[in-house]
Amino acid sequence: MKTIYTNCRIITGGKIISEKDIVAENGYITGIVPHGSVSDGRTVSLGGSYIAPGFIDIHCHGGNGYEFVDGTQEAVIKACEIHFMHGTRIMYPTVSASDREITVRSLEAVEKAADKCRVIIPGVHLEGPYLSPAMCGGQDLSTLRKPEKEEYSALFSRFGKLIARWTYAPEEDENLCFTGFLLEKGITASAGHTAAIYEDIKKAFDCGCRLITHLYSCTSSVTRSGGFRRLGVVESAFLIKDIFVEAIADGKHLPPELLKMIVDIKGTDRVCLVTDSLRPGGYGKEYEGKIFADCAVPFIIEDGVAKLTDRSAFAGSIATADVLLKTAVNAGIPLAESVRMLTETPAEIMGLKEFGKIEAGYKELFTAFDDEFNIVEI
């Protein structure tokens, strides 16, 4: 059946298109046409709202009171639902560094629940356990270890179709064996929770690592060795033009000026906005001051962000995709370019060839919102 999306402002490819309609049929966009030129089909009027490609979150641990490491179908469905309500249409559930039993249980839960969620789940993001103890942040230090071929090969043998991305510390990967494995298996390799220096990142990049997990959060900066300065992950990300980076645009992890600087240096075609949302994701002031003591790494919600209970660092965010968009725009990044970082750019790094744009041949998957960034139901 043909559907015409009308009375809307279309955002795609870094542009805002007015006085046009979107025509879709059989789940695919067939064209963007002059307003009112097509009428033989179901009409969806958006009342002047913006319509963008469906927002993509490539790094999210949970929300709605649940996390994916809970390892239940209910947790997957409930966490995904709150993010769907706030604009996310494609989700990569993220599993924190854990022991093998918890990891397997979490992957099994996503595998069983994926087709019951309103968001599309193309795969899972494993964040660890091959991370740097010096950059553990909100990860469970007791679970961190160097890559173990027997372990990661077994996980891939069981969940190869589900594991889409893996965050690891390149300096912990001896001879880049794990990086090579990820490249061979078509898994997106991402450097994160890492104390790497430039040489580590450059070697990993040359071997296939194309993404930096939450830049400035648990990523090294300039250090000294015998008085000589060495570039860290942050500087390496800026220097290596083609590497993609994540930015947690919750308005807390990165001050507006820093978010704007990242975008000015890398460009919106290399920056992905992510929530890195934890269990309280999607909630507001009602969680302020609440301590989550029964998690692997306890945290407290203060100032609208999750902090370690000793307040030494952030543990994650409670943001949703609409918050990311609003934060980016308020930081001085044009609306259409901000949308690109939630759609086209994450689609490119994750190889989602039919998503991320509103063009003929792309999937009929949209996020609509008004001038106040409130999500509009279609």
Contacts in CASP RR format, 6 or more apart in sequence:
PFRMAT RR
TARGET T0000
AUTHOR 0000-0000-0000
METHOD contacts of the structure
MODEL  1
MKTIYTNCRIITGGKIISEKDIVAENGYITGIVPHGSVSDGRTVSLGGSY
IAPGFIDIHCHGGNGYEFVDGTQEAVIKACEIHFMHGTRIMYPTVSASDR
EITVRSLEAVEKAADKCRVIIPGVHLEGPYLSPAMCGGQDLSTLRKPEKE
EYSALFSRFGKLIARWTYAPEEDENLCFTGFLLEKGITASAGHTAAIYED
IKKAFDCGCRLITHLYSCTSSVTRSGGFRRLGVVESAFLIKDIFVEAIAD
GKHLPPELLKMIVDIKGTDRVCLVTDSLRPGGYGKEYEGKIFADCAVPFI
IEDGVAKLTDRSAFAGSIATADVLLKTAVNAGIPLAESVRMLTETPAEIM
GLKEFGKIEAGYKELFTAFDDEFNIVEI
1 25 0 8 1.000
1 26 0 8 1.000
1 41 0 8 1.000
1 42 0 8 1.000
2 23 0 8 1.000
2 24 0 8 1.000
2 25 0 8 1.000
2 30 0 8 1.000
2 38 0 8 1.000
2 40 0 8 1.000
2 41 0 8 1.000
2 42 0 8 1.000
3 23 0 8 1.000
3 24 0 8 1.000
3 25 0 8 1.000
3 41 0 8 1.000
3 42 0 8 1.000
3 43 0 8 1.000
3 44 0 8 1.000
3 364 0 8 1.000
4 21 0 8 1.000
4 22 0 8 1.000
4 23 0 8 1.000
4 36 0 8 1.000
4 38 0 8 1.000
4 39 0 8 1.000
4 41 0 8 1.000
4 42 0 8 1.000
4 43 0 8 1.000
4 44 0 8 1.000
5 21 0 8 1.000
5 22 0 8 1.000
5 23 0 8 1.000
5 24 0 8 1.000
5 44 0 8 1.000
5 46 0 8 1.000
5 51 0 8 1.000
5 366 0 8 1.000
5 378 0 8 1.000
6 21 0 8 1.000
6 35 0 8 1.000
6 36 0 8 1.000
6 43 0 8 1.000
6 44 0 8 1.000
6 45 0 8 1.000
6 46 0 8 1.000
7 35 0 8 1.000
7 45 0 8 1.000
7 46 0 8 1.000
7 47 0 8 1.000
7 48 0 8 1.000
8 21 0 8 1.000
8 22 0 8 1.000
8 46 0 8 1.000
8 47 0 8 1.000
8 48 0 8 1.000
8 49 0 8 1.000
8 50 0 8 1.000
8 51 0 8 1.000
8 368 0 8 1.000
9 16 0 8 1.000
9 17 0 8 1.000
9 18 0 8 1.000
9 48 0 8 1.000
9 49 0 8 1.000
9 50 0 8 1.000
9 51 0 8 1.000
10 16 0 8 1.000
10 17 0 8 1.000
10 18 0 8 1.000
10 20 0 8 1.000
10 22 0 8 1.000
10 32 0 8 1.000
10 50 0 8 1.000
10 51 0 8 1.000
10 52 0 8 1.000
10 358 0 8 1.000
11 17 0 8 1.000
11 50 0 8 1.000
11 51 0 8 1.000
11 52 0 8 1.000
11 335 0 8 1.000
11 336 0 8 1.000
11 339 0 8 1.000
11 358 0 8 1.000
12 52 0 8 1.000
12 53 0 8 1.000
12 339 0 8 1.000
12 343 0 8 1.000
12 344 0 8 1.000
12 356 0 8 1.000
12 357 0 8 1.000
12 358 0 8 1.000
12 359 0 8 1.000
13 336 0 8 1.000
13 340 0 8 1.000
13 344 0 8 1.000
13 357 0 8 1.000
14 268 0 8 1.000
14 334 0 8 1.000
14 336 0 8 1.000
14 337 0 8 1.000
14 339 0 8 1.000
14 340 0 8 1.000
14 344 0 8 1.000
15 336 0 8 1.000
16 50 0 8 1.000
16 335 0 8 1.000
16 336 0 8 1.000
17 32 0 8 1.000
19 34 0 8 1.000
19 35 0 8 1.000
20 32 0 8 1.000
20 33 0 8 1.000
20 34 0 8 1.000
20 35 0 8 1.000
21 32 0 8 1.000
21 33 0 8 1.000
21 34 0 8 1.000
21 35 0 8 1.000
21 36 0 8 1.000
21 37 0 8 1.000
21 38 0 8 1.000
22 29 0 8 1.000
22 31 0 8 1.000
22 32 0 8 1.000
22 51 0 8 1.000
22 358 0 8 1.000
22 366 0 8 1.000
23 29 0 8 1.000
23 30 0 8 1.000
23 31 0 8 1.000
23 32 0 8 1.000
23 33 0 8 1.000
23 38 0 8 1.000
24 30 0 8 1.000
24 31 0 8 1.000
24 364 0 8 1.000
27 363 0 8 1.000
27 364 0 8 1.000
28 354 0 8 1.000
28 361 0 8 1.000
28 362 0 8 1.000
28 363 0 8 1.000
28 364 0 8 1.000
29 358 0 8 1.000
29 359 0 8 1.000
29 360 0 8 1.000
29 361 0 8 1.000
29 362 0 8 1.000
29 363 0 8 1.000
29 364 0 8 1.000
30 360 0 8 1.000
30 361 0 8 1.000
31 359 0 8 1.000
31 360 0 8 1.000
32 358 0 8 1.000
32 359 0 8 1.000
32 360 0 8 1.000
44 378 0 8 1.000
46 368 0 8 1.000
46 376 0 8 1.000
46 378 0 8 1.000
49 368 0 8 1.000
49 369 0 8 1.000
49 370 0 8 1.000
49 376 0 8 1.000
50 335 0 8 1.000
50 368 0 8 1.000
50 369 0 8 1.000
50 370 0 8 1.000
51 358 0 8 1.000
51 366 0 8 1.000
51 367 0 8 1.000
51 368 0 8 1.000
51 378 0 8 1.000
52 339 0 8 1.000
52 342 0 8 1.000
52 343 0 8 1.000
52 358 0 8 1.000
52 366 0 8 1.000
52 367 0 8 1.000
52 368 0 8 1.000
52 369 0 8 1.000
53 339 0 8 1.000
53 343 0 8 1.000
53 344 0 8 1.000
53 347 0 8 1.000
53 355 0 8 1.000
53 356 0 8 1.000
53 357 0 8 1.000
53 358 0 8 1.000
53 362 0 8 1.000
53 365 0 8 1.000
53 366 0 8 1.000
53 367 0 8 1.000
54 87 0 8 1.000
54 88 0 8 1.000
54 89 0 8 1.000
54 90 0 8 1.000
54 342 0 8 1.000
54 343 0 8 1.000
54 355 0 8 1.000
54 356 0 8 1.000
54 365 0 8 1.000
54 366 0 8 1.000
54 367 0 8 1.000
55 87 0 8 1.000
55 88 0 8 1.000
55 89 0 8 1.000
55 90 0 8 1.000
55 321 0 8 1.000
55 325 0 8 1.000
55 342 0 8 1.000
55 343 0 8 1.000
55 367 0 8 1.000
56 88 0 8 1.000
56 89 0 8 1.000
56 90 0 8 1.000
56 91 0 8 1.000
56 342 0 8 1.000
56 343 0 8 1.000
56 346 0 8 1.000
56 347 0 8 1.000
56 350 0 8 1.000
56 352 0 8 1.000
56 355 0 8 1.000
56 356 0 8 1.000
57 83 0 8 1.000
57 88 0 8 1.000
57 90 0 8 1.000
57 91 0 8 1.000
57 92 0 8 1.000
57 274 0 8 1.000
57 275 0 8 1.000
57 321 0 8 1.000
57 342 0 8 1.000
57 346 0 8 1.000
58 92 0 8 1.000
58 125 0 8 1.000
58 165 0 8 1.000
58 246 0 8 1.000
58 272 0 8 1.000
58 274 0 8 1.000
58 346 0 8 1.000
58 349 0 8 1.000
58 350 0 8 1.000
59 92 0 8 1.000
59 94 0 8 1.000
59 125 0 8 1.000
59 127 0 8 1.000
59 213 0 8 1.000
59 214 0 8 1.000
59 246 0 8 1.000
59 274 0 8 1.000
59 275 0 8 1.000
59 276 0 8 1.000
60 79 0 8 1.000
60 83 0 8 1.000
60 88 0 8 1.000
60 91 0 8 1.000
60 92 0 8 1.000
60 93 0 8 1.000
60 94 0 8 1.000
60 274 0 8 1.000
60 275 0 8 1.000
60 276 0 8 1.000
60 277 0 8 1.000
61 67 0 8 1.000
61 68 0 8 1.000
61 69 0 8 1.000
61 93 0 8 1.000
61 94 0 8 1.000
61 96 0 8 1.000
61 276 0 8 1.000
61 277 0 8 1.000
61 278 0 8 1.000
61 279 0 8 1.000
61 316 0 8 1.000
62 68 0 8 1.000
62 75 0 8 1.000
62 79 0 8 1.000
62 83 0 8 1.000
62 93 0 8 1.000
62 94 0 8 1.000
62 277 0 8 1.000
62 278 0 8 1.000
62 279 0 8 1.000
62 281 0 8 1.000
63 78 0 8 1.000
63 79 0 8 1.000
63 82 0 8 1.000
63 83 0 8 1.000
63 277 0 8 1.000
63 278 0 8 1.000
63 279 0 8 1.000
63 280 0 8 1.000
63 281 0 8 1.000
63 282 0 8 1.000
63 283 0 8 1.000
63 318 0 8 1.000
64 78 0 8 1.000
64 79 0 8 1.000
64 81 0 8 1.000
64 82 0 8 1.000
64 281 0 8 1.000
64 282 0 8 1.000
64 283 0 8 1.000
65 78 0 8 1.000
65 79 0 8 1.000
65 279 0 8 1.000
65 280 0 8 1.000
65 281 0 8 1.000
65 283 0 8 1.000
66 74 0 8 1.000
66 75 0 8 1.000
66 76 0 8 1.000
66 78 0 8 1.000
66 79 0 8 1.000
66 279 0 8 1.000
67 75 0 8 1.000
67 79 0 8 1.000
67 96 0 8 1.000
67 278 0 8 1.000
67 279 0 8 1.000
67 295 0 8 1.000
68 75 0 8 1.000
68 76 0 8 1.000
68 79 0 8 1.000
68 93 0 8 1.000
68 94 0 8 1.000
68 95 0 8 1.000
68 106 0 8 1.000
68 109 0 8 1.000
68 110 0 8 1.000
68 124 0 8 1.000
69 95 0 8 1.000
69 96 0 8 1.000
69 98 0 8 1.000
69 102 0 8 1.000
69 106 0 8 1.000
69 296 0 8 1.000
70 106 0 8 1.000
70 109 0 8 1.000
71 102 0 8 1.000
71 105 0 8 1.000
71 106 0 8 1.000
71 108 0 8 1.000
71 109 0 8 1.000
72 109 0 8 1.000
73 109 0 8 1.000
73 112 0 8 1.000
73 113 0 8 1.000
73 116 0 8 1.000
75 109 0 8 1.000
76 93 0 8 1.000
76 109 0 8 1.000
76 110 0 8 1.000
76 113 0 8 1.000
76 114 0 8 1.000
76 117 0 8 1.000
77 113 0 8 1.000
77 116 0 8 1.000
77 117 0 8 1.000
79 93 0 8 1.000
80 88 0 8 1.000
80 91 0 8 1.000
80 93 0 8 1.000
80 117 0 8 1.000
80 118 0 8 1.000
80 119 0 8 1.000
80 121 0 8 1.000
81 117 0 8 1.000
81 118 0 8 1.000
82 281 0 8 1.000
82 282 0 8 1.000
82 320 0 8 1.000
83 91 0 8 1.000
83 119 0 8 1.000
83 275 0 8 1.000
83 277 0 8 1.000
83 282 0 8 1.000
83 320 0 8 1.000
83 321 0 8 1.000
84 117 0 8 1.000
84 118 0 8 1.000
84 119 0 8 1.000
85 375 0 8 1.000
86 282 0 8 1.000
86 320 0 8 1.000
86 321 0 8 1.000
86 322 0 8 1.000
86 323 0 8 1.000
86 375 0 8 1.000
87 320 0 8 1.000
87 321 0 8 1.000
87 322 0 8 1.000
87 367 0 8 1.000
87 369 0 8 1.000
87 375 0 8 1.000
88 119 0 8 1.000
88 275 0 8 1.000
88 320 0 8 1.000
88 321 0 8 1.000
88 367 0 8 1.000
89 119 0 8 1.000
89 120 0 8 1.000
89 365 0 8 1.000
89 366 0 8 1.000
89 367 0 8 1.000
90 119 0 8 1.000
90 120 0 8 1.000
90 121 0 8 1.000
90 122 0 8 1.000
90 346 0 8 1.000
90 352 0 8 1.000
90 355 0 8 1.000
90 365 0 8 1.000
91 117 0 8 1.000
91 119 0 8 1.000
91 120 0 8 1.000
91 121 0 8 1.000
92 121 0 8 1.000
92 122 0 8 1.000
92 123 0 8 1.000
92 124 0 8 1.000
92 125 0 8 1.000
92 164 0 8 1.000
92 165 0 8 1.000
92 350 0 8 1.000
93 110 0 8 1.000
93 121 0 8 1.000
93 123 0 8 1.000
93 124 0 8 1.000
93 125 0 8 1.000
94 124 0 8 1.000
94 125 0 8 1.000
94 126 0 8 1.000
94 127 0 8 1.000
94 276 0 8 1.000
95 103 0 8 1.000
95 106 0 8 1.000
95 107 0 8 1.000
95 124 0 8 1.000
95 125 0 8 1.000
95 126 0 8 1.000
95 127 0 8 1.000
96 127 0 8 1.000
96 128 0 8 1.000
96 139 0 8 1.000
96 140 0 8 1.000
96 296 0 8 1.000
97 127 0 8 1.000
97 128 0 8 1.000
97 129 0 8 1.000
97 131 0 8 1.000
97 136 0 8 1.000
97 139 0 8 1.000
97 140 0 8 1.000
97 143 0 8 1.000
97 144 0 8 1.000
98 106 0 8 1.000
98 129 0 8 1.000
98 140 0 8 1.000
98 143 0 8 1.000
98 296 0 8 1.000
99 129 0 8 1.000
99 143 0 8 1.000
100 151 0 8 1.000
100 155 0 8 1.000
103 126 0 8 1.000
103 129 0 8 1.000
103 155 0 8 1.000
104 155 0 8 1.000
104 158 0 8 1.000
106 124 0 8 1.000
107 124 0 8 1.000
107 155 0 8 1.000
107 158 0 8 1.000
107 159 0 8 1.000
107 162 0 8 1.000
107 163 0 8 1.000
110 121 0 8 1.000
110 123 0 8 1.000
110 124 0 8 1.000
110 162 0 8 1.000
111 159 0 8 1.000
111 162 0 8 1.000
114 121 0 8 1.000
114 123 0 8 1.000
120 365 0 8 1.000
122 164 0 8 1.000
122 350 0 8 1.000
122 352 0 8 1.000
123 162 0 8 1.000
123 163 0 8 1.000
123 164 0 8 1.000
123 165 0 8 1.000
124 159 0 8 1.000
124 162 0 8 1.000
124 163 0 8 1.000
124 164 0 8 1.000
124 165 0 8 1.000
125 164 0 8 1.000
125 165 0 8 1.000
125 166 0 8 1.000
125 167 0 8 1.000
125 190 0 8 1.000
126 155 0 8 1.000
126 163 0 8 1.000
126 165 0 8 1.000
126 166 0 8 1.000
126 167 0 8 1.000
127 139 0 8 1.000
127 167 0 8 1.000
127 192 0 8 1.000
127 193 0 8 1.000
127 213 0 8 1.000
128 139 0 8 1.000
128 144 0 8 1.000
128 166 0 8 1.000
128 167 0 8 1.000
128 168 0 8 1.000
128 193 0 8 1.000
129 143 0 8 1.000
129 144 0 8 1.000
129 145 0 8 1.000
130 144 0 8 1.000
130 145 0 8 1.000
130 146 0 8 1.000
130 147 0 8 1.000
130 152 0 8 1.000
130 168 0 8 1.000
130 169 0 8 1.000
130 172 0 8 1.000
130 173 0 8 1.000
130 178 0 8 1.000
131 139 0 8 1.000
131 144 0 8 1.000
131 167 0 8 1.000
131 168 0 8 1.000
131 169 0 8 1.000
131 172 0 8 1.000
131 192 0 8 1.000
131 193 0 8 1.000
131 194 0 8 1.000
132 144 0 8 1.000
132 169 0 8 1.000
132 171 0 8 1.000
132 172 0 8 1.000
132 193 0 8 1.000
132 194 0 8 1.000
132 195 0 8 1.000
132 196 0 8 1.000
133 141 0 8 1.000
133 144 0 8 1.000
134 195 0 8 1.000
135 169 0 8 1.000
135 192 0 8 1.000
135 193 0 8 1.000
135 194 0 8 1.000
135 195 0 8 1.000
135 218 0 8 1.000
135 219 0 8 1.000
135 220 0 8 1.000
136 144 0 8 1.000
136 193 0 8 1.000
136 218 0 8 1.000
137 193 0 8 1.000
137 218 0 8 1.000
137 297 0 8 1.000
137 308 0 8 1.000
137 313 0 8 1.000
137 315 0 8 1.000
138 297 0 8 1.000
138 299 0 8 1.000
138 308 0 8 1.000
138 313 0 8 1.000
138 314 0 8 1.000
138 315 0 8 1.000
138 316 0 8 1.000
139 193 0 8 1.000
139 297 0 8 1.000
140 296 0 8 1.000
140 297 0 8 1.000
143 296 0 8 1.000
146 172 0 8 1.000
146 173 0 8 1.000
146 174 0 8 1.000
147 168 0 8 1.000
147 172 0 8 1.000
147 173 0 8 1.000
147 174 0 8 1.000
147 177 0 8 1.000
147 178 0 8 1.000
149 177 0 8 1.000
149 178 0 8 1.000
149 181 0 8 1.000
152 178 0 8 1.000
152 181 0 8 1.000
153 181 0 8 1.000
155 163 0 8 1.000
156 163 0 8 1.000
156 181 0 8 1.000
156 185 0 8 1.000
156 187 0 8 1.000
160 185 0 8 1.000
163 187 0 8 1.000
164 187 0 8 1.000
164 188 0 8 1.000
164 350 0 8 1.000
165 187 0 8 1.000
165 188 0 8 1.000
165 189 0 8 1.000
165 190 0 8 1.000
165 211 0 8 1.000
165 350 0 8 1.000
166 182 0 8 1.000
166 187 0 8 1.000
166 188 0 8 1.000
166 189 0 8 1.000
166 190 0 8 1.000
167 190 0 8 1.000
167 191 0 8 1.000
167 192 0 8 1.000
167 193 0 8 1.000
167 213 0 8 1.000
168 178 0 8 1.000
168 179 0 8 1.000
168 189 0 8 1.000
168 190 0 8 1.000
168 191 0 8 1.000
168 192 0 8 1.000
168 194 0 8 1.000
169 191 0 8 1.000
169 192 0 8 1.000
169 193 0 8 1.000
169 194 0 8 1.000
169 195 0 8 1.000
169 196 0 8 1.000
170 176 0 8 1.000
170 179 0 8 1.000
170 191 0 8 1.000
170 194 0 8 1.000
170 196 0 8 1.000
170 200 0 8 1.000
170 201 0 8 1.000
170 203 0 8 1.000
170 204 0 8 1.000
170 209 0 8 1.000
171 194 0 8 1.000
171 195 0 8 1.000
171 196 0 8 1.000
171 197 0 8 1.000
171 200 0 8 1.000
172 194 0 8 1.000
173 179 0 8 1.000
173 204 0 8 1.000
176 203 0 8 1.000
176 204 0 8 1.000
176 207 0 8 1.000
179 189 0 8 1.000
179 204 0 8 1.000
179 207 0 8 1.000
179 208 0 8 1.000
179 209 0 8 1.000
180 189 0 8 1.000
180 207 0 8 1.000
180 208 0 8 1.000
182 188 0 8 1.000
182 189 0 8 1.000
182 208 0 8 1.000
182 209 0 8 1.000
183 189 0 8 1.000
183 207 0 8 1.000
183 208 0 8 1.000
188 210 0 8 1.000
188 211 0 8 1.000
188 349 0 8 1.000
188 350 0 8 1.000
189 204 0 8 1.000
189 208 0 8 1.000
189 209 0 8 1.000
189 210 0 8 1.000
189 211 0 8 1.000
190 209 0 8 1.000
190 210 0 8 1.000
190 211 0 8 1.000
190 212 0 8 1.000
190 213 0 8 1.000
190 246 0 8 1.000
191 201 0 8 1.000
191 204 0 8 1.000
191 209 0 8 1.000
191 211 0 8 1.000
191 212 0 8 1.000
191 213 0 8 1.000
191 219 0 8 1.000
191 233 0 8 1.000
192 212 0 8 1.000
192 213 0 8 1.000
192 214 0 8 1.000
192 218 0 8 1.000
192 219 0 8 1.000
192 233 0 8 1.000
193 213 0 8 1.000
193 218 0 8 1.000
193 219 0 8 1.000
194 200 0 8 1.000
194 218 0 8 1.000
194 219 0 8 1.000
194 220 0 8 1.000
194 233 0 8 1.000
195 220 0 8 1.000
195 233 0 8 1.000
196 204 0 8 1.000
196 220 0 8 1.000
196 232 0 8 1.000
196 233 0 8 1.000
196 236 0 8 1.000
197 220 0 8 1.000
197 223 0 8 1.000
197 230 0 8 1.000
197 231 0 8 1.000
197 232 0 8 1.000
197 236 0 8 1.000
198 230 0 8 1.000
198 231 0 8 1.000
198 232 0 8 1.000
198 235 0 8 1.000
198 236 0 8 1.000
198 239 0 8 1.000
201 209 0 8 1.000
201 232 0 8 1.000
201 233 0 8 1.000
201 236 0 8 1.000
201 237 0 8 1.000
201 240 0 8 1.000
201 243 0 8 1.000
202 236 0 8 1.000
202 240 0 8 1.000
205 240 0 8 1.000
205 242 0 8 1.000
205 243 0 8 1.000
209 243 0 8 1.000
210 242 0 8 1.000
210 243 0 8 1.000
210 244 0 8 1.000
210 349 0 8 1.000
211 243 0 8 1.000
211 244 0 8 1.000
211 245 0 8 1.000
211 246 0 8 1.000
211 272 0 8 1.000
211 349 0 8 1.000
212 219 0 8 1.000
212 233 0 8 1.000
212 237 0 8 1.000
212 243 0 8 1.000
212 244 0 8 1.000
212 245 0 8 1.000
212 246 0 8 1.000
213 219 0 8 1.000
213 246 0 8 1.000
214 246 0 8 1.000
214 247 0 8 1.000
214 248 0 8 1.000
214 253 0 8 1.000
214 274 0 8 1.000
214 276 0 8 1.000
215 233 0 8 1.000
215 234 0 8 1.000
215 237 0 8 1.000
215 245 0 8 1.000
215 246 0 8 1.000
215 247 0 8 1.000
215 262 0 8 1.000
216 234 0 8 1.000
216 253 0 8 1.000
216 254 0 8 1.000
216 258 0 8 1.000
216 262 0 8 1.000
217 248 0 8 1.000
217 253 0 8 1.000
217 276 0 8 1.000
217 314 0 8 1.000
219 232 0 8 1.000
219 233 0 8 1.000
219 234 0 8 1.000
219 237 0 8 1.000
220 232 0 8 1.000
220 233 0 8 1.000
220 234 0 8 1.000
221 232 0 8 1.000
221 233 0 8 1.000
221 234 0 8 1.000
221 235 0 8 1.000
222 229 0 8 1.000
222 230 0 8 1.000
222 231 0 8 1.000
222 232 0 8 1.000
222 235 0 8 1.000
223 229 0 8 1.000
223 230 0 8 1.000
223 232 0 8 1.000
224 230 0 8 1.000
231 239 0 8 1.000
236 243 0 8 1.000
237 243 0 8 1.000
237 245 0 8 1.000
237 266 0 8 1.000
238 265 0 8 1.000
238 266 0 8 1.000
241 270 0 8 1.000
242 270 0 8 1.000
243 270 0 8 1.000
244 270 0 8 1.000
244 271 0 8 1.000
244 272 0 8 1.000
244 345 0 8 1.000
244 348 0 8 1.000
244 349 0 8 1.000
245 262 0 8 1.000
245 266 0 8 1.000
245 270 0 8 1.000
245 271 0 8 1.000
245 272 0 8 1.000
246 271 0 8 1.000
246 272 0 8 1.000
246 273 0 8 1.000
246 274 0 8 1.000
246 276 0 8 1.000
247 254 0 8 1.000
247 259 0 8 1.000
247 262 0 8 1.000
247 263 0 8 1.000
247 271 0 8 1.000
247 272 0 8 1.000
247 273 0 8 1.000
247 274 0 8 1.000
247 341 0 8 1.000
248 254 0 8 1.000
248 274 0 8 1.000
248 275 0 8 1.000
248 276 0 8 1.000
248 316 0 8 1.000
248 317 0 8 1.000
248 319 0 8 1.000
249 259 0 8 1.000
249 273 0 8 1.000
249 274 0 8 1.000
249 319 0 8 1.000
249 323 0 8 1.000
249 324 0 8 1.000
249 327 0 8 1.000
249 328 0 8 1.000
249 331 0 8 1.000
250 275 0 8 1.000
250 276 0 8 1.000
250 305 0 8 1.000
250 317 0 8 1.000
250 318 0 8 1.000
250 319 0 8 1.000
250 323 0 8 1.000
250 324 0 8 1.000
250 327 0 8 1.000
251 259 0 8 1.000
251 319 0 8 1.000
251 323 0 8 1.000
251 327 0 8 1.000
252 303 0 8 1.000
252 304 0 8 1.000
252 305 0 8 1.000
252 314 0 8 1.000
252 317 0 8 1.000
253 276 0 8 1.000
253 305 0 8 1.000
253 314 0 8 1.000
253 316 0 8 1.000
253 317 0 8 1.000
254 262 0 8 1.000
256 327 0 8 1.000
256 330 0 8 1.000
256 331 0 8 1.000
256 332 0 8 1.000
257 331 0 8 1.000
259 327 0 8 1.000
259 328 0 8 1.000
259 331 0 8 1.000
259 333 0 8 1.000
260 331 0 8 1.000
260 332 0 8 1.000
260 333 0 8 1.000
262 271 0 8 1.000
263 271 0 8 1.000
263 328 0 8 1.000
263 331 0 8 1.000
263 333 0 8 1.000
263 337 0 8 1.000
263 341 0 8 1.000
268 333 0 8 1.000
268 337 0 8 1.000
268 338 0 8 1.000
268 340 0 8 1.000
268 341 0 8 1.000
268 345 0 8 1.000
269 340 0 8 1.000
269 344 0 8 1.000
269 345 0 8 1.000
269 348 0 8 1.000
270 345 0 8 1.000
271 341 0 8 1.000
271 345 0 8 1.000
272 341 0 8 1.000
272 342 0 8 1.000
272 345 0 8 1.000
272 346 0 8 1.000
272 349 0 8 1.000
273 321 0 8 1.000
273 324 0 8 1.000
273 325 0 8 1.000
273 328 0 8 1.000
273 338 0 8 1.000
273 341 0 8 1.000
273 342 0 8 1.000
274 324 0 8 1.000
275 281 0 8 1.000
275 317 0 8 1.000
275 319 0 8 1.000
275 320 0 8 1.000
275 321 0 8 1.000
275 323 0 8 1.000
275 324 0 8 1.000
276 316 0 8 1.000
276 317 0 8 1.000
276 319 0 8 1.000
277 316 0 8 1.000
277 317 0 8 1.000
277 318 0 8 1.000
277 319 0 8 1.000
277 320 0 8 1.000
278 292 0 8 1.000
278 299 0 8 1.000
278 306 0 8 1.000
278 315 0 8 1.000
278 316 0 8 1.000
278 317 0 8 1.000
278 318 0 8 1.000
279 292 0 8 1.000
279 295 0 8 1.000
280 287 0 8 1.000
280 290 0 8 1.000
280 292 0 8 1.000
280 301 0 8 1.000
280 306 0 8 1.000
280 318 0 8 1.000
281 317 0 8 1.000
281 318 0 8 1.000
281 319 0 8 1.000
281 320 0 8 1.000
282 318 0 8 1.000
282 319 0 8 1.000
282 320 0 8 1.000
283 318 0 8 1.000
284 304 0 8 1.000
284 318 0 8 1.000
287 301 0 8 1.000
287 318 0 8 1.000
288 301 0 8 1.000
288 302 0 8 1.000
288 304 0 8 1.000
289 300 0 8 1.000
289 301 0 8 1.000
289 302 0 8 1.000
290 300 0 8 1.000
290 301 0 8 1.000
291 298 0 8 1.000
291 299 0 8 1.000
291 300 0 8 1.000
291 309 0 8 1.000
292 298 0 8 1.000
292 299 0 8 1.000
292 300 0 8 1.000
292 301 0 8 1.000
292 306 0 8 1.000
293 309 0 8 1.000
297 308 0 8 1.000
297 315 0 8 1.000
298 308 0 8 1.000
298 309 0 8 1.000
299 306 0 8 1.000
299 307 0 8 1.000
299 308 0 8 1.000
299 309 0 8 1.000
299 315 0 8 1.000
299 316 0 8 1.000
300 306 0 8 1.000
300 307 0 8 1.000
300 308 0 8 1.000
300 309 0 8 1.000
300 311 0 8 1.000
301 307 0 8 1.000
301 318 0 8 1.000
302 311 0 8 1.000
304 318 0 8 1.000
305 314 0 8 1.000
305 316 0 8 1.000
305 317 0 8 1.000
305 318 0 8 1.000
306 314 0 8 1.000
306 315 0 8 1.000
306 316 0 8 1.000
306 317 0 8 1.000
306 318 0 8 1.000
307 313 0 8 1.000
307 314 0 8 1.000
307 315 0 8 1.000
308 314 0 8 1.000
308 315 0 8 1.000
319 327 0 8 1.000
321 342 0 8 1.000
321 367 0 8 1.000
322 369 0 8 1.000
322 373 0 8 1.000
322 374 0 8 1.000
322 375 0 8 1.000
324 342 0 8 1.000
325 335 0 8 1.000
325 338 0 8 1.000
325 339 0 8 1.000
325 342 0 8 1.000
325 369 0 8 1.000
325 373 0 8 1.000
326 373 0 8 1.000
328 338 0 8 1.000
328 341 0 8 1.000
329 335 0 8 1.000
329 338 0 8 1.000
329 373 0 8 1.000
333 341 0 8 1.000
343 355 0 8 1.000
343 356 0 8 1.000
343 357 0 8 1.000
344 356 0 8 1.000
344 357 0 8 1.000
346 352 0 8 1.000
346 356 0 8 1.000
347 353 0 8 1.000
347 355 0 8 1.000
347 356 0 8 1.000
347 357 0 8 1.000
354 361 0 8 1.000
354 362 0 8 1.000
354 363 0 8 1.000
355 362 0 8 1.000
355 363 0 8 1.000
355 365 0 8 1.000
356 362 0 8 1.000
358 366 0 8 1.000
366 378 0 8 1.000
367 375 0 8 1.000
368 375 0 8 1.000
368 376 0 8 1.000
368 377 0 8 1.000
368 378 0 8 1.000
369 375 0 8 1.000
369 376 0 8 1.000
370 376 0 8 1.000
END
